[in-house]
Amino acid sequence: MTWTLARRTERMNPSAIREILKLAERPGVLSLAGGLPSPDGFPVEALREASARVLRDTPREALQYAASEGYGPLREWVAARLANDGVVVEPGQVLVTTGSQQGLDLVGKLLIDAGSAVAVETPTYLGALQAFAPCEPAFAALASDDEGPKPEALAGAAGARFAYLLPNFQNPTGRVISEARREALVAAAQAAALPLVEDNPYGELWFDAPPPAPLAARWPQGTIYLGSFSKILAPGLRLGYVVAPPALYPKLLQVKQAADLHTPGFNQRIVHEVVRDGLLDRHVPTVRARHAAQRDAMAAALRAHLPAGAEWQPPRGGMFFWLRLPPGLDATALLPRAIAAGVAYVPGAPFHAGEADPRTLRLSFVTLTPAQLHTAIATLGRVVHEALAEQAGSALSLRRAA
C-alpha cells in the first residue's frame, strides 16, 4: 500500500532539541540542551492534595467531557492575574489550551494561509517555527539586537499576518525587551496595522526585577497573548491559555474544538485548586531563587572556562544563555565532539527563520546543580579550546604550504 502524504508534511521537521535530548540521555552526558524546568521545583505535595480534593468533591464533573473554552473558574483566575500586569480582559476572552504549544498551533491555523507572511524575531522560538510551518507561511525575519526586534523592522513588515514576539527572557537568547522598546514596537505595529502574537512562558521567572508590562496591555485589540503553567507549576499538566480579542475568539474556539474538543478538565481543576489560594505567590519566588543561583554558577563557569572571542550576556530571568563561539567555529559541527566529551547543548541554527549564525548555541542552566554546571561548562570549554587549537594548526599548515 502506498500512502500519499499531504503537502504540508513537507514543512514538518523533527525538533532539533528533541533529537539532541535523545543523545544527551547517554550515560555520563551533562545536558545543557533541554528547555526543561527542574523537577526539584514541582510543587508535588500541593498538586497531590489538590488532586485528592478534586476527586473527592467533584469527581463526576472532573472526569467528564468539559467545555471547549476551559474551566470557568480557571479562566476567571487567569483574567484577574493578567489584570495585575495591566492586561484588562474578560474571562470570555481566555481559551484554555493543552500547553501554550497548542496555542501556537491554533493561532497558526486561525491566521496563516499558504504563502502569507509571518514576521518573527532573529532568532526565535523553534517550537513556534514548527507550529506555524505546516500552514506554509513565508517567514520574514525581523532584524533584532540585544533588546529584541527593531521597531523599523516591524514597520517594514506591513502586510504580514502577524509578528510573533517573546518580550520576556526570550527562548533562545534570554533577552528582555525594555519599556522604551516595547512602546516603540507597539507604535510601529499600530502604524503598520501589523497584529502581534505575544508569547510569555517565562515572564514570572525574573531574578532582580519583573519585566515591563506586556504588549497586550498597550494594544489589547491588536494582540493575541499566550501564557503557560508549564514553567511555574509542571509541564506534565500540559496547561496553557490564549487571550484573544473578542473579534477573533469565536473562530479560535472553533479551531480548538476541531483539534481536541477541550483540554483535560481534570488537569484544569487541579491547577485551579492550587492557584486559587495564592500558591504561586509562595511557590514561584523559590523557583526564581534557585534559577538565579544556577544562572550565577553558569556565568562564573563561562568566565572561567570559555576562551577570548566567545560572547554571552547573563540573562535577567528565564532559563537560557545564548553563546556565540569565537570566529571560525561552527556550533553544529562541534556538537558531536561535545557529546562525546560529556556535555550537550542546542546549536543556534534551528532557531533562525532566515540565515543563521553558525557560531551560536543555546545553554539551559535550570536542570543541573551549580557543581554540575561548572563541570559541564569546563568540559565545553575544553572542547572549544581544542577546536581553536586545531583551527590554528590548520591555518599554520596552510601558510607553510603556501
C-alpha positions, -999 to +999 in steps of 0.1 A: +000+000+000+013+034-010+003+064+012+001+099-003+012+124+023-003+159+024+018+187+011+020+203+045+041+174+058+070+186+037+072+216+060+073+194+091+107+186+106+118+168+138+126+191+167+164+196+168+161+199+206+142+166+210+167+148+188+196+162+209+179+152+241+180+116+229+218+118+226+220+136+259+204+106+276+237+087+272+253+078+305+278+104+316+265+133+295+256+165+313+228+181+293+225+219+288+202+212+259+166+209+270+144+238+280+130+217+308+121+231+342+138+214+371+117+187+387+130+200+421+107+230+415+075+210+411+050+216+439+043+179+443+026+179+476+003+208+467-007+190+434-012+157+453-036+174+478-054+193+450-059+160+431-074+144+461-098+173+467-110+173+431-117+136+431-134+139+465-156+170+458-163+169+420-153+135+406-181+133+381-175+167+367-137+164+366-137+131+347-164+141+322-162+159+289-158+196+295-164+230+279-141+237+249-134+272+263-120+258+295-129+256+332-148+288+341-131+295+375-097+290+360-104+314+331-116+339+357-084+334+377-063+340+345-081+372+337-077+385+372-040+376+372-034+394+339-051+425+353-022+427+378+001+433+347-022+458+331-038+434+307-075+441+311-095+412+296-128+394+303-128+357+312-147+352+280-115+361+261-095+333+277-092+300+259-075+272+279-052+251+258-032+219+261+000+237+267+009+270+251+024+250+223-011+241+213-019+278+215+007+285+188-008+257+166-043+271+169-031+307+161-013+294+130-044+276+118-065+307+125-044+333+108-020+318+083-027+309+046-002+293+023+023+319+012+012+346+037+039+364+055+046+359+092+072+381+109+094+365+136+124+376+157+160+368+149+164+342+164+131+330+177+115+300+195+120+268+175+086+254+186+068+284+171+085+278+137+075+242+139+039+251+148+035+276+121+054+258+093+027+233+082+004+263+074+030+271+048+038+308+057+066+329+042+086+337+073+100+372+074+130+375+098+129+408+118+162+425+123+170+423+160+196+434+185+202+428+223+168+444+231+148+423+206+133+432+172+139+468+159+109+490+155+118+498+120+118+461+112+081+459+122+074+489+101+089+471+071+067+440+078+034+457+070+011+432+052+023+403+073-005+383+091+012+390+124+045+394+142+054+367+167+073+382+197+086+369+230+093+400+251+103+383+284+136+363+287+132+350+252+139+315+242+166+311+230+185+343+237+173+351+272+169+388+262+141+410+276+125+439+256+129+472+275+100+495+284+111+521+257+115+494+231+080+479+238+064+513+234+083+518+201+074+483+188+037+488+196+037+522+179+053+507+149+029+478+148-001+501+151+012+523+123+018+493+100-016+477+110+005+446+120-012+424+146+010+410+173+012+375+189+028+378+223+042+346+238+050+348+275+060+315+291+089+329+311+076+363+324+072+351+360+108+338+361+126+371+367+156+374+390+161+410+400+131+429+388+099+420+370+098+428+333+078+457+319+041+455+312+031+432+283+025+443+248-011+432+252-016+459+279-006+486+254-026+473+224-052+448+235-073+449+204-043+442+182-026+415+203-031+378+209-014+368+242-002+333+252+006+321+287+016+288+303+016+270+336+044+247+325+074+267+338+057+278+371+039+246+381+047+215+360+049+209+322+033+174+326+000+191+333+001+204+297-019+236+305-017+270+288-040+296+276-046+321+248-062+355+253-077+368+221-095+400+211-133+394+211-135+396+173-112+366+170-123+345+199-153+326+182-132+313+153-103+305+177-127+284+197-139+265+166-102+257+158-098+244+193-129+223+191-117+207+159-083+200+174-092+181+207-127+192+219-112+205+251-081+205+274-084+178+301-109+192+327-093+172+355-060+189+350-077+223+348-095+217+381-063+206+398-045+237+387-073+260+398-072+243+432-035+251+437-035+286+424-068+300+439-053+302+474-022+321+463+002+292+459+021+309+430+029+339+452+046+315+477+060+290+452+074+310+423+098+330+444+115+298+454+119+288+417+133+323+409+159+320+437+170+285+426+173+297+390+192+328+399+218+307+417+221+284+388+224+314+364+252+328+385+270+295+386+269+292+348+281+328+343+310+322+366+319+290+348+317+307+314+340+334+326+365+308+339+365+283+310+355+299+277+382+314+255+386+350+244+362+357+214+333+339+230+303+362+236+274+360+260+252+381+284+239+368+317+201+367+314+179+386+339+154+358+340+142+327+323+162+296+316+188+302+289+222+316+280+228+325+243+265+319+235+284+329+204+316+310+198+349+325+186+352+333+149+357+303+127+338+278+148+305+261+140+283+250+169+265+223+149+298+208+137+312+209+172+282+192+189+292+155+183+326+163+199+309+179+229+286+150+234+315+126+231+333+146+258+302+145+281+282+177+275+252+185+253+238+218+240+215+231+213+231+247+182+216+281+173+209+274+137+174+259+141+161+290+159+165+311+128+138+315+102+163+331+078+201+329+075+216+315+107+247+324+126+266+291+128+286+303+158+256+305+181+243+279+206+218+278+235+226+266+270+199+258+296+210+262+333+180+251+353+182+213+354+218+209+368+233+218+401+259+246+404+286+220+407+273+201+376+271+234+357+307+241+365+317+206+353+296+209+321+310+243+311+346+232+319+340+203+295+326+226+269+355+250+274+380+222+267+362+212+235+362+248+223+398+253+232+408+221+213+388+232+182+406+266+183+440+249+186+432+227+156+420+257+137+452+275+144+472+244+134+454+241+101+460+278+094+497+274+101+500+244+078+483+263+050+507+292+054+537+269+053+523+251+023+519+284+005 
